[in-house]
């Protein structure tokens, strides 16, 4: 299986950017959801980089 940590981290960064954009637009509930998704994907990136699998993050 290919190492995908960079893909996970790129998506986490995009989710966080989306959360910031939604906050500016006043969509706070969606901003919280996007930020939570960003955090999960960042954790997934760390596990992937270390050669493991993150169970329960998705």
PQR file of N, CA, C, O and H, with PARSE charges and radii, in Angstrom:
ATOM      1  N   UNK A   1       0.845  -1.181   0.000 -0.4000 1.5000
ATOM      2  CA  UNK A   1       0.000   0.000   0.000 -0.0000 2.0000
ATOM      3  C   UNK A   1       0.890   1.244   0.000  0.5500 1.7000
ATOM      4  O   UNK A   1       1.836   1.324   0.783 -0.5500 1.4000
ATOM      5  N   UNK A   2       0.595   2.217  -0.872 -0.4000 1.5000
ATOM      6  CA  UNK A   2       1.418   3.425  -0.925 -0.0000 2.0000
ATOM      7  C   UNK A   2       1.284   4.275   0.335  0.5500 1.7000
ATOM      8  O   UNK A   2       0.252   4.270   1.006 -0.5500 1.4000
ATOM      9  H   UNK A   2      -0.174   2.152  -1.508  0.4000 1.0000
ATOM     10  N   UNK A   3       2.332   4.984   0.629 -0.4000 1.5000
ATOM     11  CA  UNK A   3       2.352   5.879   1.792 -0.0000 2.0000
ATOM     12  C   UNK A   3       1.593   7.157   1.427  0.5500 1.7000
ATOM     13  O   UNK A   3       1.962   7.841   0.472 -0.5500 1.4000
ATOM     14  H   UNK A   3       3.171   4.988   0.084  0.4000 1.0000
ATOM     15  N   UNK A   4       0.542   7.482   2.176 -0.4000 1.5000
ATOM     16  CA  UNK A   4      -0.372   8.564   1.812 -0.0000 2.0000
ATOM     17  C   UNK A   4      -0.401   9.720   2.800  0.5500 1.7000
ATOM     18  O   UNK A   4      -1.358  10.494   2.794 -0.5500 1.4000
ATOM     19  H   UNK A   4       0.243   6.927   2.952  0.4000 1.0000
ATOM     20  N   UNK A   5       0.598   9.865   3.637 -0.4000 1.5000
ATOM     21  CA  UNK A   5       0.553  10.915   4.657 -0.0000 2.0000
ATOM     22  C   UNK A   5       0.454  12.313   4.049  0.5500 1.7000
ATOM     23  O   UNK A   5      -0.246  13.171   4.586 -0.5500 1.4000
ATOM     24  H   UNK A   5       1.376   9.237   3.642  0.4000 1.0000
ATOM     25  N   UNK A   6       1.133  12.543   2.959 -0.4000 1.5000
ATOM     26  CA  UNK A   6       1.071  13.868   2.326 -0.0000 2.0000
ATOM     27  C   UNK A   6      -0.347  14.170   1.837  0.5500 1.7000
ATOM     28  O   UNK A   6      -0.833  15.290   1.989 -0.5500 1.4000
ATOM     29  H   UNK A   6       1.701  11.846   2.522  0.4000 1.0000
ATOM     30  N   UNK A   7      -1.007  13.171   1.250 -0.4000 1.5000
ATOM     31  CA  UNK A   7      -2.391  13.358   0.785 -0.0000 2.0000
ATOM     32  C   UNK A   7      -3.316  13.718   1.943  0.5500 1.7000
ATOM     33  O   UNK A   7      -4.136  14.630   1.834 -0.5500 1.4000
ATOM     34  H   UNK A   7      -0.612  12.260   1.126  0.4000 1.0000
ATOM     35  N   UNK A   8      -3.175  12.987   3.067 -0.4000 1.5000
ATOM     36  CA  UNK A   8      -4.012  13.258   4.237 -0.0000 2.0000
ATOM     37  C   UNK A   8      -3.770  14.667   4.763  0.5500 1.7000
ATOM     38  O   UNK A   8      -4.717  15.374   5.106 -0.5500 1.4000
ATOM     39  H   UNK A   8      -2.508  12.246   3.156  0.4000 1.0000
ATOM     40  N   UNK A   9      -2.498  15.078   4.828 -0.4000 1.5000
ATOM     41  CA  UNK A   9      -2.182  16.399   5.366 -0.0000 2.0000
ATOM     42  C   UNK A   9      -2.646  17.504   4.421  0.5500 1.7000
ATOM     43  O   UNK A   9      -3.112  18.550   4.872 -0.5500 1.4000
ATOM     44  H   UNK A   9      -1.729  14.503   4.549  0.4000 1.0000
ATOM     45  N   UNK A  10      -2.522  17.279   3.129 -0.4000 1.5000
ATOM     46  CA  UNK A  10      -3.031  18.275   2.173 -0.0000 2.0000
ATOM     47  C   UNK A  10      -4.531  18.469   2.342  0.5500 1.7000
ATOM     48  O   UNK A  10      -5.023  19.597   2.342 -0.5500 1.4000
ATOM     49  H   UNK A  10      -2.143  16.429   2.763  0.4000 1.0000
ATOM     50  N   UNK A  11      -5.250  17.369   2.484 -0.4000 1.5000
ATOM     51  CA  UNK A  11      -6.701  17.476   2.660 -0.0000 2.0000
ATOM     52  C   UNK A  11      -7.033  18.145   3.995  0.5500 1.7000
ATOM     53  O   UNK A  11      -7.977  18.932   4.076 -0.5500 1.4000
ATOM     54  H   UNK A  11      -4.851  16.452   2.484  0.4000 1.0000
ATOM     55  N   UNK A  12      -6.265  17.838   5.037 -0.4000 1.5000
ATOM     56  CA  UNK A  12      -6.482  18.478   6.341 -0.0000 2.0000
ATOM     57  C   UNK A  12      -6.309  19.985   6.227  0.5500 1.7000
ATOM     58  O   UNK A  12      -7.090  20.748   6.795 -0.5500 1.4000
ATOM     59  H   UNK A  12      -5.499  17.200   4.971  0.4000 1.0000
ATOM     60  N   UNK A  13      -5.296  20.412   5.500 -0.4000 1.5000
ATOM     61  CA  UNK A  13      -5.066  21.855   5.324 -0.0000 2.0000
ATOM     62  C   UNK A  13      -6.214  22.510   4.553  0.5500 1.7000
ATOM     63  O   UNK A  13      -6.635  23.618   4.885 -0.5500 1.4000
ATOM     64  H   UNK A  13      -4.661  19.792   5.038  0.4000 1.0000
ATOM     65  N   UNK A  14      -6.721  21.822   3.522 -0.4000 1.5000
ATOM     66  CA  UNK A  14      -7.854  22.366   2.762 -0.0000 2.0000
ATOM     67  C   UNK A  14      -9.105  22.451   3.638  0.5500 1.7000
ATOM     68  O   UNK A  14      -9.850  23.428   3.566 -0.5500 1.4000
ATOM     69  H   UNK A  14      -6.379  20.921   3.252  0.4000 1.0000
ATOM     70  N   UNK A  15      -9.333  21.426   4.465 -0.4000 1.5000
ATOM     71  CA  UNK A  15     -10.490  21.461   5.369 -0.0000 2.0000
ATOM     72  C   UNK A  15     -10.371  22.611   6.361  0.5500 1.7000
ATOM     73  O   UNK A  15     -11.359  23.283   6.656 -0.5500 1.4000
ATOM     74  H   UNK A  15      -8.728  20.632   4.523  0.4000 1.0000
ATOM     75  N   UNK A  16      -9.177  22.839   6.870 -0.4000 1.5000
ATOM     76  CA  UNK A  16      -8.984  23.940   7.815 -0.0000 2.0000
ATOM     77  C   UNK A  16      -9.187  25.294   7.128  0.5500 1.7000
ATOM     78  O   UNK A  16      -9.777  26.205   7.709 -0.5500 1.4000
ATOM     79  H   UNK A  16      -8.374  22.293   6.630  0.4000 1.0000
ATOM     80  N   UNK A  17      -8.703  25.422   5.905 -0.4000 1.5000
ATOM     81  CA  UNK A  17      -8.929  26.660   5.155 -0.0000 2.0000
ATOM     82  C   UNK A  17     -10.432  26.877   4.932  0.5500 1.7000
ATOM     83  O   UNK A  17     -10.922  28.002   5.021 -0.5500 1.4000
ATOM     84  H   UNK A  17      -8.224  24.682   5.432  0.4000 1.0000
ATOM     85  N   UNK A  18     -11.144  25.805   4.647 -0.4000 1.5000
ATOM     86  CA  UNK A  18     -12.600  25.904   4.474 -0.0000 2.0000
ATOM     87  C   UNK A  18     -13.269  26.346   5.768  0.5500 1.7000
ATOM     88  O   UNK A  18     -14.184  27.170   5.755 -0.5500 1.4000
ATOM     89  H   UNK A  18     -10.746  24.891   4.575  0.4000 1.0000
ATOM     90  N   UNK A  19     -12.805  25.794   6.882 -0.4000 1.5000
ATOM     91  CA  UNK A  19     -13.370  26.164   8.182 -0.0000 2.0000
ATOM     92  C   UNK A  19     -13.171  27.655   8.449  0.5500 1.7000
ATOM     93  O   UNK A  19     -14.077  28.328   8.942 -0.5500 1.4000
ATOM     94  H   UNK A  19     -12.062  25.126   6.893  0.4000 1.0000
ATOM     95  N   UNK A  20     -12.007  28.158   8.129 -0.4000 1.5000
ATOM     96  CA  UNK A  20     -11.749  29.588   8.334 -0.0000 2.0000
ATOM     97  C   UNK A  20     -12.662  30.434   7.452  0.5500 1.7000
ATOM     98  O   UNK A  20     -13.188  31.454   7.897 -0.5500 1.4000
ATOM     99  H   UNK A  20     -11.271  27.611   7.729  0.4000 1.0000
ATOM    100  N   UNK A  21     -12.849  30.016   6.217 -0.4000 1.5000
ATOM    101  CA  UNK A  21     -13.717  30.735   5.295 -0.0000 2.0000
ATOM    102  C   UNK A  21     -15.157  30.735   5.806  0.5500 1.7000
ATOM    103  O   UNK A  21     -15.833  31.763   5.784 -0.5500 1.4000
ATOM    104  H   UNK A  21     -12.422  29.187   5.855  0.4000 1.0000
ATOM    105  N   UNK A  22     -15.617  29.565   6.268 -0.4000 1.5000
ATOM    106  CA  UNK A  22     -16.990  29.465   6.777 -0.0000 2.0000
ATOM    107  C   UNK A  22     -17.191  30.318   8.027  0.5500 1.7000
ATOM    108  O   UNK A  22     -18.268  30.880   8.228 -0.5500 1.4000
ATOM    109  H   UNK A  22     -15.067  28.730   6.286  0.4000 1.0000
ATOM    110  N   UNK A  23     -16.166  30.416   8.863 -0.4000 1.5000
ATOM    111  CA  UNK A  23     -16.259  31.260  10.056 -0.0000 2.0000
ATOM    112  C   UNK A  23     -16.473  32.714   9.654  0.5500 1.7000
ATOM    113  O   UNK A  23     -17.314  33.406  10.229 -0.5500 1.4000
ATOM    114  H   UNK A  23     -15.292  29.960   8.699  0.4000 1.0000
ATOM    115  N   UNK A  24     -15.718  33.169   8.676 -0.4000 1.5000
ATOM    116  CA  UNK A  24     -15.873  34.555   8.213 -0.0000 2.0000
ATOM    117  C   UNK A  24     -17.273  34.799   7.646  0.5500 1.7000
ATOM    118  O   UNK A  24     -17.793  35.912   7.719 -0.5500 1.4000
ATOM    119  H   UNK A  24     -15.035  32.607   8.209  0.4000 1.0000
ATOM    120  N   UNK A  25     -17.877  33.755   7.084 -0.4000 1.5000
ATOM    121  CA  UNK A  25     -19.209  33.891   6.527 -0.0000 2.0000
ATOM    122  C   UNK A  25     -20.320  33.711   7.543  0.5500 1.7000
ATOM    123  O   UNK A  25     -21.498  33.852   7.213 -0.5500 1.4000
ATOM    124  H   UNK A  25     -17.454  32.850   7.024  0.4000 1.0000
ATOM    125  N   UNK A  26     -19.950  33.399   8.782 -0.4000 1.5000
ATOM    126  CA  UNK A  26     -20.950  33.237   9.831 -0.0000 2.0000
ATOM    127  C   UNK A  26     -21.540  31.842   9.930  0.5500 1.7000
ATOM    128  O   UNK A  26     -22.501  31.628  10.669 -0.5500 1.4000
ATOM    129  H   UNK A  26     -18.993  33.284   9.050  0.4000 1.0000
ATOM    130  N   UNK A  27     -20.979  30.893   9.199 -0.4000 1.5000
ATOM    131  CA  UNK A  27     -21.470  29.513   9.227 -0.0000 2.0000
ATOM    132  C   UNK A  27     -20.681  28.717  10.279  0.5500 1.7000
ATOM    133  O   UNK A  27     -19.897  27.829   9.944 -0.5500 1.4000
ATOM    134  H   UNK A  27     -20.198  31.067   8.599  0.4000 1.0000
ATOM    135  N   UNK A  28     -20.902  29.049  11.529 -0.4000 1.5000
ATOM    136  CA  UNK A  28     -20.079  28.509  12.609 -0.0000 2.0000
ATOM    137  C   UNK A  28     -20.240  27.010  12.809  0.5500 1.7000
ATOM    138  O   UNK A  28     -19.267  26.326  13.125 -0.5500 1.4000
ATOM    139  H   UNK A  28     -21.539  29.770  11.801  0.4000 1.0000
ATOM    140  N   UNK A  29     -21.453  26.484  12.633 -0.4000 1.5000
ATOM    141  CA  UNK A  29     -21.656  25.039  12.799 -0.0000 2.0000
ATOM    142  C   UNK A  29     -20.850  24.271  11.767  0.5500 1.7000
ATOM    143  O   UNK A  29     -20.202  23.275  12.088 -0.5500 1.4000
ATOM    144  H   UNK A  29     -22.243  27.039  12.376  0.4000 1.0000
ATOM    145  N   UNK A  30     -20.894  24.745  10.511 -0.4000 1.5000
ATOM    146  CA  UNK A  30     -20.148  24.068   9.454 -0.0000 2.0000
ATOM    147  C   UNK A  30     -18.649  24.272   9.626  0.5500 1.7000
ATOM    148  O   UNK A  30     -17.856  23.395   9.281 -0.5500 1.4000
ATOM    149  H   UNK A  30     -21.420  25.554  10.250  0.4000 1.0000
ATOM    150  N   UNK A  31     -18.261  25.418  10.155 -0.4000 1.5000
ATOM    151  CA  UNK A  31     -16.847  25.663  10.413 -0.0000 2.0000
ATOM    152  C   UNK A  31     -16.320  24.679  11.458  0.5500 1.7000
ATOM    153  O   UNK A  31     -15.212  24.162  11.323 -0.5500 1.4000
ATOM    154  H   UNK A  31     -18.905  26.130  10.435  0.4000 1.0000
ATOM    155  N   UNK A  32     -17.106  24.425  12.490 -0.4000 1.5000
ATOM    156  CA  UNK A  32     -16.708  23.455  13.518 -0.0000 2.0000
ATOM    157  C   UNK A  32     -16.565  22.066  12.919  0.5500 1.7000
ATOM    158  O   UNK A  32     -15.611  21.348  13.218 -0.5500 1.4000
ATOM    159  H   UNK A  32     -18.006  24.845  12.600  0.4000 1.0000
ATOM    160  N   UNK A  33     -17.515  21.689  12.074 -0.4000 1.5000
ATOM    161  CA  UNK A  33     -17.456  20.377  11.447 -0.0000 2.0000
ATOM    162  C   UNK A  33     -16.208  20.251  10.571  0.5500 1.7000
ATOM    163  O   UNK A  33     -15.505  19.243  10.639 -0.5500 1.4000
ATOM    164  H   UNK A  33     -18.290  22.272  11.831  0.4000 1.0000
ATOM    165  N   UNK A  34     -15.931  21.259   9.756 -0.4000 1.5000
ATOM    166  CA  UNK A  34     -14.763  21.212   8.877 -0.0000 2.0000
ATOM    167  C   UNK A  34     -13.467  21.184   9.685  0.5500 1.7000
ATOM    168  O   UNK A  34     -12.521  20.490   9.312 -0.5500 1.4000
ATOM    169  H   UNK A  34     -16.502  22.078   9.700  0.4000 1.0000
ATOM    170  N   UNK A  35     -13.416  21.925  10.780 -0.4000 1.5000
ATOM    171  CA  UNK A  35     -12.224  21.924  11.626 -0.0000 2.0000
ATOM    172  C   UNK A  35     -12.012  20.564  12.270  0.5500 1.7000
ATOM    173  O   UNK A  35     -10.878  20.099  12.384 -0.5500 1.4000
ATOM    174  H   UNK A  35     -14.185  22.488  11.084  0.4000 1.0000
ATOM    175  N   UNK A  36     -13.100  19.923  12.693 -0.4000 1.5000
ATOM    176  CA  UNK A  36     -13.006  18.587  13.279 -0.0000 2.0000
ATOM    177  C   UNK A  36     -12.503  17.588  12.235  0.5500 1.7000
ATOM    178  O   UNK A  36     -11.677  16.727  12.540 -0.5500 1.4000
ATOM    179  H   UNK A  36     -14.021  20.301  12.601  0.4000 1.0000
ATOM    180  N   UNK A  37     -13.002  17.707  11.008 -0.4000 1.5000
ATOM    181  CA  UNK A  37     -12.543  16.832   9.928 -0.0000 2.0000
ATOM    182  C   UNK A  37     -11.057  17.057   9.655  0.5500 1.7000
ATOM    183  O   UNK A  37     -10.316  16.104   9.414 -0.5500 1.4000
ATOM    184  H   UNK A  37     -13.673  18.406  10.761  0.4000 1.0000
ATOM    185  N   UNK A  38     -10.629  18.308   9.692 -0.4000 1.5000
ATOM    186  CA  UNK A  38      -9.219  18.630   9.479 -0.0000 2.0000
ATOM    187  C   UNK A  38      -8.345  17.958  10.536  0.5500 1.7000
ATOM    188  O   UNK A  38      -7.290  17.406  10.225 -0.5500 1.4000
ATOM    189  H   UNK A  38     -11.231  19.082   9.887  0.4000 1.0000
ATOM    190  N   UNK A  39      -8.797  18.012  11.784 -0.4000 1.5000
ATOM    191  CA  UNK A  39      -8.025  17.391  12.869 -0.0000 2.0000
ATOM    192  C   UNK A  39      -7.921  15.887  12.671  0.5500 1.7000
ATOM    193  O   UNK A  39      -6.848  15.313  12.859 -0.5500 1.4000
ATOM    194  H   UNK A  39      -9.654  18.460  12.037  0.4000 1.0000
ATOM    195  N   UNK A  40      -9.023  15.240  12.294 -0.4000 1.5000
ATOM    196  CA  UNK A  40      -8.988  13.795  12.079 -0.0000 2.0000
ATOM    197  C   UNK A  40      -8.047  13.430  10.943  0.5500 1.7000
ATOM    198  O   UNK A  40      -7.305  12.453  11.041 -0.5500 1.4000
ATOM    199  H   UNK A  40      -9.894  15.706  12.141  0.4000 1.0000
ATOM    200  N   UNK A  41      -8.069  14.195   9.881 -0.4000 1.5000
ATOM    201  CA  UNK A  41      -7.205  13.895   8.744 -0.0000 2.0000
ATOM    202  C   UNK A  41      -5.739  14.138   9.077  0.5500 1.7000
ATOM    203  O   UNK A  41      -4.868  13.423   8.582 -0.5500 1.4000
ATOM    204  H   UNK A  41      -8.671  14.989   9.800  0.4000 1.0000
ATOM    205  N   UNK A  42      -5.455  15.135   9.905 -0.4000 1.5000
ATOM    206  CA  UNK A  42      -4.080  15.372  10.336 -0.0000 2.0000
ATOM    207  C   UNK A  42      -3.575  14.210  11.185  0.5500 1.7000
ATOM    208  O   UNK A  42      -2.423  13.799  11.048 -0.5500 1.4000
ATOM    209  H   UNK A  42      -6.163  15.716  10.307  0.4000 1.0000
ATOM    210  N   UNK A  43      -4.420  13.682  12.056 -0.4000 1.5000
ATOM    211  CA  UNK A  43      -4.043  12.509  12.859 -0.0000 2.0000
ATOM    212  C   UNK A  43      -3.808  11.309  11.937  0.5500 1.7000
ATOM    213  O   UNK A  43      -2.849  10.560  12.118 -0.5500 1.4000
ATOM    214  H   UNK A  43      -5.356  14.017  12.167  0.4000 1.0000
ATOM    215  N   UNK A  44      -4.673  11.134  10.966 -0.4000 1.5000
ATOM    216  CA  UNK A  44      -4.506  10.052   9.993 -0.0000 2.0000
ATOM    217  C   UNK A  44      -3.163  10.181   9.273  0.5500 1.7000
ATOM    218  O   UNK A  44      -2.495   9.179   9.018 -0.5500 1.4000
ATOM    219  H   UNK A  44      -5.453  11.743  10.818  0.4000 1.0000
ATOM    220  N   UNK A  45      -2.767  11.419   8.943 -0.4000 1.5000
ATOM    221  CA  UNK A  45      -1.484  11.657   8.283 -0.0000 2.0000
ATOM    222  C   UNK A  45      -0.321  11.220   9.159  0.5500 1.7000
ATOM    223  O   UNK A  45       0.629  10.604   8.675 -0.5500 1.4000
ATOM    224  H   UNK A  45      -3.310  12.233   9.150  0.4000 1.0000
ATOM    225  N   UNK A  46      -0.393  11.533  10.438 -0.4000 1.5000
ATOM    226  CA  UNK A  46       0.676  11.137  11.363 -0.0000 2.0000
ATOM    227  C   UNK A  46       0.777   9.614  11.436  0.5500 1.7000
ATOM    228  O   UNK A  46       1.870   9.058  11.330 -0.5500 1.4000
ATOM    229  H   UNK A  46      -1.164  12.033  10.832  0.4000 1.0000
ATOM    230  N   UNK A  47      -0.344   8.950  11.613 -0.4000 1.5000
ATOM    231  CA  UNK A  47      -0.332   7.490  11.669 -0.0000 2.0000
ATOM    232  C   UNK A  47       0.205   6.894  10.378  0.5500 1.7000
ATOM    233  O   UNK A  47       0.994   5.949  10.414 -0.5500 1.4000
ATOM    234  H   UNK A  47      -1.232   9.402  11.699  0.4000 1.0000
ATOM    235  N   UNK A  48      -0.212   7.435   9.235 -0.4000 1.5000
ATOM    236  CA  UNK A  48       0.264   6.920   7.950 -0.0000 2.0000
ATOM    237  C   UNK A  48       1.775   7.109   7.820  0.5500 1.7000
ATOM    238  O   UNK A  48       2.483   6.228   7.334 -0.5500 1.4000
ATOM    239  H   UNK A  48      -0.853   8.203   9.205  0.4000 1.0000
ATOM    240  N   UNK A  49       2.251   8.261   8.258 -0.4000 1.5000
ATOM    241  CA  UNK A  49       3.695   8.546   8.174 -0.0000 2.0000
ATOM    242  C   UNK A  49       4.506   7.587   9.035  0.5500 1.7000
ATOM    243  O   UNK A  49       5.629   7.222   8.690 -0.5500 1.4000
ATOM    244  H   UNK A  49       1.676   8.977   8.653  0.4000 1.0000
ATOM    245  N   UNK A  50       3.924   7.185  10.159 -0.4000 1.5000
ATOM    246  CA  UNK A  50       4.608   6.260  11.066 -0.0000 2.0000
ATOM    247  C   UNK A  50       4.390   4.799  10.690  0.5500 1.7000
ATOM    248  O   UNK A  50       4.889   3.899  11.364 -0.5500 1.4000
ATOM    249  H   UNK A  50       3.011   7.482  10.440  0.4000 1.0000
ATOM    250  N   UNK A  51       3.646   4.567   9.614 -0.4000 1.5000
ATOM    251  CA  UNK A  51       3.440   3.208   9.145 -0.0000 2.0000
ATOM    252  C   UNK A  51       2.292   2.477   9.790  0.5500 1.7000
ATOM    253  O   UNK A  51       2.172   1.261   9.638 -0.5500 1.4000
ATOM    254  H   UNK A  51       3.240   5.298   9.065  0.4000 1.0000
ATOM    255  N   UNK A  52       1.450   3.180  10.501 -0.4000 1.5000
ATOM    256  CA  UNK A  52       0.323   2.551  11.192 -0.0000 2.0000
ATOM    257  C   UNK A  52      -0.993   2.881  10.537  0.5500 1.7000
ATOM    258  O   UNK A  52      -1.054   3.485   9.466 -0.5500 1.4000
ATOM    259  H   UNK A  52       1.547   4.168  10.625  0.4000 1.0000
ATOM    260  N   UNK A  53      -2.041   2.469  11.211 -0.4000 1.5000
ATOM    261  CA  UNK A  53      -3.394   2.785  10.763 -0.0000 2.0000
ATOM    262  C   UNK A  53      -4.161   3.344  11.941  0.5500 1.7000
ATOM    263  O   UNK A  53      -4.134   2.784  13.037 -0.5500 1.4000
ATOM    264  H   UNK A  53      -1.992   1.978  12.081  0.4000 1.0000
ATOM    265  N   UNK A  54      -4.847   4.455  11.709 -0.4000 1.5000
ATOM    266  CA  UNK A  54      -5.635   5.085  12.775 -0.0000 2.0000
ATOM    267  C   UNK A  54      -7.042   4.511  12.755  0.5500 1.7000
ATOM    268  O   UNK A  54      -7.810   4.777  11.830 -0.5500 1.4000
ATOM    269  H   UNK A  54      -4.869   4.910  10.819  0.4000 1.0000
ATOM    270  N   UNK A  55      -7.379   3.740  13.751 -0.4000 1.5000
ATOM    271  CA  UNK A  55      -8.710   3.169  13.851 -0.0000 2.0000
ATOM    272  C   UNK A  55      -9.597   4.083  14.678  0.5500 1.7000
ATOM    273  O   UNK A  55      -9.172   4.595  15.713 -0.5500 1.4000
ATOM    274  H   UNK A  55      -6.756   3.524  14.503  0.4000 1.0000
ATOM    275  N   UNK A  56     -10.818   4.288  14.227 -0.4000 1.5000
ATOM    276  CA  UNK A  56     -11.762   5.091  14.987 -0.0000 2.0000
ATOM    277  C   UNK A  56     -11.729   6.569  14.670  0.5500 1.7000
ATOM    278  O   UNK A  56     -12.468   7.337  15.287 -0.5500 1.4000
ATOM    279  H   UNK A  56     -11.163   3.872  13.386  0.4000 1.0000
ATOM    280  N   UNK A  57     -10.894   7.001  13.723 -0.4000 1.5000
ATOM    281  CA  UNK A  57     -10.855   8.418  13.356 -0.0000 2.0000
ATOM    282  C   UNK A  57     -11.795   8.710  12.215  0.5500 1.7000
ATOM    283  O   UNK A  57     -11.995   9.883  11.899 -0.5500 1.4000
ATOM    284  H   UNK A  57     -10.294   6.377  13.222  0.4000 1.0000
ATOM    285  N   UNK A  58     -12.365   7.752  11.598 -0.4000 1.5000
ATOM    286  CA  UNK A  58     -13.272   7.962  10.461 -0.0000 2.0000
ATOM    287  C   UNK A  58     -14.529   7.211  10.694  0.5500 1.7000
ATOM    288  O   UNK A  58     -15.433   7.248   9.860 -0.5500 1.4000
ATOM    289  H   UNK A  58     -12.202   6.800  11.855  0.4000 1.0000
TER
END
